[in-house]
Amino acid sequence: MQHRSRNAIGAVIALLSLMLLAICAGAAAVVMQFKSMTSEIAYLQREVLSLKERLTRIDQAERARQLEKASTERAKSGDTKSGDTKSGDNLAQEAALNLSADEIRLIRDYIKPAQSAGPAVAPTNVGDPIVGPTIPLPSPLTEKVPRLIGARFAIRNGAIIIVKRDSRRADAVLGPN
């Protein structure tokens, strides 16, 4: 009788050991699957960001093409006269970035211009050429405002000047507070 109880206890221990091994193997499989899914999600996020950048470039190229087409049509039709500056203003307005109040607030949260102590320079307006170095917009900002991907900025006289990708003109000017 004692011999049978020892065999029964040994069988229970062996069965529990097998169950423990099966549970450990299952847990290892779950961890491996989790790591695999995590890396796949990271890859897909990079891919989405890349696609967003490509879409932004395509949209900008399409807008530029439409602006160019509109300006050549105006020039062909003779609508622009030598003294007519309104059509140039319209082109500058079409090319300008129209930022919402929330987008302007976000930009000002990320970019804090120092007050300039140097000589005052003429203020920069939308459409003015930007000479000098520009800085890429912070990536957390471009993640929140995807149409600013690839844009750069400069600070002149306390104003934040935003230049879109592949542009050397001021596309948005945020005056000092």
N, C-alpha and C positions, 0 to 999 in steps of 0.2 A: 504494500500500500504506500509506503514511504517512497519507494522507487517510482511508482506511478505519479505521485504528486511532484517529484523532482522533474520528471519528464514533462509534465504538464506545465510547470513553471518555466522550464527551458523553452518549450514551444511558444508560450506566451511572450517570453522575452525575445525570442527570434522573430515572432510576428510583429511585435512593437518596433524592433530594430528595422525590419523591412519597411514598415509604414513610415518611420522616421526618415529613412533614406529616400523613399518615394516623395515625401513632403519636401525634403531639401532639394531634390532634383526638380520638382515642380517650381519651387521658389526661385531656383537658379534660372530656369527657363523664363519665368516671368520677368526677372531682372534683365536678362538678355533682350527680351522683347521690348521692354521699356526703353533701354538704351538705344536700341535700333530705331524705335519710333521717335525718340528725342532727336537723334541725329537726322532722321528723315524730315522732321518738322523744321529743324534749323536750315537744312538744305532748301526746303520749299520756301522758307521765309526769304533766303538770299535770292532765290529765283524770282519771287514776287517783286522784291525790291528792284532787281535788274529789269524786269518787265515794266515796272512803273517808270523807271528812268528812260527806257526806250520809248514808252508811250509819250512821256513828257517831251522828249526830243522830237518825236514825230509830230505832236501837236504844235510845237513851236515852229518846226519847219513848215507845216501846213499854214499856220498863221502868217509867217513871213512870206510864203508864196502868195497867199491871198492879198496881203498888203502890197506886194510888188505888182501883182496883177492889177489891183485897183489903181495904183499910182500910174502904171503904164496906160491903162484905159483912160484915166483922167488926162494924161498928157496927150494921148492920141485924139481925144475928143475936143481938146482945146479949152477945157474948163478952167485950167490953172492959168492965171495971168501973171505977169511979172510982179505986179504989186499985190497980188493975192496971197496973203500969208495964212489965210484961214485953212486952206487945204493942207498945208504943212503941219498946222496945229492938229487937224483931224488925224493925220497919219501918226503924229506923236501920241495922241490920245488913244488910238487903236492899238499901238504897240505897247503902251504903258501897262504896267501891272495894276489892276484895280484890286486893291487889298481891302478886305472887310475890317471892321473895327477890331474884331477878335484876332485876326491875323496881324494887324498892326501892334496890338497889345502883346501878342506872343513874341514878335520880333523885338519889341522894346524890352521884354523880359529877358531875352537871351543876349541882346547887344546893348551895352551901356556905354555910350560915347562919353569921353572925358570932355570937359569944357575946354575949348581951345584958348590958349593964352597968346597965341601968335597973332600976326597981322590978319585983319579980316579980309577975306577973299570974297569975290562976287558969289552970291548964292547959286547953287546948282539947281537946275530945273530938269523936269522930265524931258528926255530927248537930247540933253547936252552930252557931248563926248566926255568920257571919263579918262583922264590921264593919270598915270601913277598906279601904284600897286593896289590890288583888291584882294580880299580875303574870302575864302569859301564860307558860306553860311554854315553854322553848326549843324551837325547831322541830327540831333534831337529836334531842331526846329524844322528841318526839311522832312522829317518823318511825320510831323504834325501838319505841315503844309506841303504836300507832295509836289505842287506846281512850282515850288522854289528849288527843286532838286537841280543841282548844277549851278545855281545862282551864286553870285559873289557880292560882297559889299565893301564899301569904303566909308570912311567918316570924314566929312569936311565941315568945318565950322560948327561942330556939334550935331550936324544932320546925318542921318543914316541914308546912304545912297545904295540902292540895290540894282545890280546889273544881272540880267538873265544870262543863261548859258549862251556862249558864242555871240555875245553882244559887247560892244564897247561904249554903249550909251546908257545914260541913267534911265532905268525903266520904272523906278519908283523912288521918291524922295520923301523921307520922314523927317520933318523939321524937328529942331530941338524942342524939348518939352517946355 
